[in-house]
Amino acid sequence: TTALDVTVQAQILEVIQRVQAQFGTAVVLITHDLGVVARVCERVNVMYAGRVVERANIMDVFDQPTHPYTRGLLASLPQTGVERLVPINGFPPNMLKPPSGCAFRPRCTHATDACGASLPELQPVGDSMSACIRAREVMAKA
């Protein structure tokens, strides 16, 4: 959807939704456009460094994200009445030499030494799944 005119994008998404409803099928949509995700999707997988770090109902991701990357991604979006964007500090990892443990750890404001011990797997956090060993603490601080 990146290179599409917004009108053409809306038309294409409408056709996809119509076909989905008509045939009762699922659609896998790969995009960085969270506006499209919010409009079209019911569930979302948020990926960082090639791995799913959060899986949830779309409203839960926007209302109560459980992974620090998802929080950072949402905070970096332009908002009405907010003049400065909040960037995610640091740089994406070099996947030829990935960091130990969580790939987001070098950029994460919630990281501890434990985050570097092993690669976190998706685990239940409420109705969502999060690949963060501190997800409950991160949610509590929101």
C-alpha positions as CSV (number, residue, x, y, z in Angstrom):
1,T,0.0,0.0,0.0
2,T,3.0,2.3,0.3
3,A,3.1,3.7,-3.3
4,L,-0.6,3.9,-3.7
5,D,-2.6,7.1,-4.0
6,V,-4.9,7.2,-0.9
7,T,-8.0,6.9,-3.1
8,V,-6.7,3.9,-5.0
9,Q,-5.6,2.4,-1.7
10,A,-9.1,2.8,-0.2
11,Q,-10.6,1.2,-3.3
12,I,-8.2,-1.8,-3.2
13,L,-8.8,-2.4,0.5
14,E,-12.6,-2.2,-0.1
15,V,-12.3,-4.9,-2.8
16,I,-10.2,-7.1,-0.5
17,Q,-12.8,-6.7,2.3
18,R,-15.7,-7.5,-0.1
19,V,-14.0,-10.6,-1.4
20,Q,-13.1,-11.7,2.1
21,A,-16.7,-11.3,3.2
22,Q,-18.1,-13.0,0.1
23,F,-15.9,-16.1,0.4
24,G,-15.5,-16.2,4.2
25,T,-11.7,-16.2,3.9
26,A,-8.8,-14.8,5.9
27,V,-6.5,-12.3,4.5
28,V,-2.8,-11.9,5.4
29,L,-1.8,-8.3,5.0
30,I,1.8,-7.3,5.3
31,T,2.2,-3.6,5.8
32,H,3.9,-1.0,8.0
33,D,0.8,1.3,7.6
34,L,-1.0,1.1,11.0
35,G,-3.9,3.1,9.6
36,V,-4.5,0.3,7.1
37,V,-4.1,-2.3,9.8
38,A,-6.7,-0.5,12.1
39,R,-9.2,-0.3,9.2
40,V,-8.9,-3.8,7.8
41,C,-7.6,-6.2,10.4
42,E,-9.2,-8.0,13.3
43,R,-6.0,-9.5,14.6
44,V,-2.4,-8.4,14.2
45,N,1.1,-9.8,14.5
46,V,3.7,-7.1,15.2
47,M,7.2,-8.0,13.9
48,Y,10.6,-6.8,14.9
49,A,13.8,-8.1,13.4
50,G,12.0,-10.8,11.5
51,R,10.2,-12.3,14.5
52,V,6.6,-11.8,15.9
53,V,6.9,-9.9,19.1
54,E,3.2,-9.4,19.7
55,R,0.0,-11.1,18.6
56,A,-3.3,-9.6,19.6
57,N,-6.7,-8.3,18.7
58,I,-6.3,-5.1,16.8
59,M,-8.0,-3.0,19.5
60,D,-5.8,-4.5,22.2
61,V,-2.7,-3.6,20.3
62,F,-3.8,0.1,20.0
63,D,-5.3,0.3,23.5
64,Q,-2.9,-1.8,25.5
65,P,0.2,-3.0,23.7
66,T,2.3,-5.5,25.6
67,H,5.6,-5.3,23.8
68,P,7.9,-2.3,24.2
69,Y,8.5,-2.2,20.4
70,T,4.8,-2.0,19.8
71,R,4.5,0.8,22.3
72,G,7.4,2.7,20.6
73,L,5.9,2.2,17.2
74,L,2.5,3.6,18.3
75,A,4.2,6.5,20.2
76,S,6.1,7.4,17.0
77,L,2.9,8.0,15.0
78,P,1.8,11.6,14.2
79,Q,-1.0,12.7,16.5
80,T,-3.3,15.6,16.3
81,G,-2.2,18.4,18.7
82,V,1.2,16.8,19.3
83,E,4.0,18.8,17.6
84,R,7.0,16.4,18.1
85,L,7.1,12.8,17.2
86,V,8.6,10.4,19.7
87,P,11.3,8.3,17.9
88,I,12.4,4.9,18.9
89,N,16.0,5.5,20.0
90,G,18.9,3.5,18.5
91,F,19.0,1.5,15.3
92,P,17.6,-1.8,14.1
93,P,20.0,-4.7,14.8
94,N,22.5,-6.1,12.4
95,M,20.9,-9.5,11.7
96,L,24.2,-10.9,10.5
97,K,25.4,-10.4,14.1
98,P,22.1,-10.3,16.1
99,P,22.3,-9.3,19.8
100,S,21.9,-12.0,22.4
101,G,18.4,-12.5,23.7
102,C,15.7,-10.0,22.7
103,A,16.6,-8.2,19.4
104,F,14.9,-5.1,20.7
105,R,16.9,-5.0,23.9
106,P,19.6,-2.4,22.8
107,R,16.7,0.0,22.0
108,C,14.4,-0.8,24.8
109,T,13.9,1.5,27.7
110,H,12.6,-1.4,29.8
111,A,15.5,-3.8,29.2
112,T,17.4,-5.5,31.9
113,D,20.3,-8.0,31.8
114,A,17.7,-10.8,31.9
115,C,16.5,-9.7,28.5
116,G,19.8,-10.7,27.0
117,A,19.8,-14.2,28.5
118,S,17.7,-16.0,25.9
119,L,15.4,-15.3,22.9
120,P,11.9,-14.6,24.4
121,E,9.1,-16.7,23.0
122,L,5.5,-15.5,22.7
123,Q,3.7,-16.0,26.0
124,P,0.1,-15.1,27.1
125,V,-0.4,-11.6,28.6
126,G,-4.1,-11.2,29.1
127,D,-5.8,-11.8,25.8
128,S,-2.6,-11.0,23.9
129,M,0.7,-12.8,23.3
130,S,4.0,-11.0,23.9
131,A,7.7,-12.0,23.3
132,C,8.8,-9.8,26.2
133,I,9.8,-11.2,29.6
134,R,8.7,-7.9,31.2
135,A,5.4,-7.5,29.4
136,R,3.3,-7.3,32.6
137,E,5.6,-4.7,34.1
138,V,5.6,-2.7,30.8
139,M,1.8,-2.7,30.7
140,A,1.5,-1.7,34.4
141,K,3.7,1.4,33.7
142,A,1.5,2.6,30.8
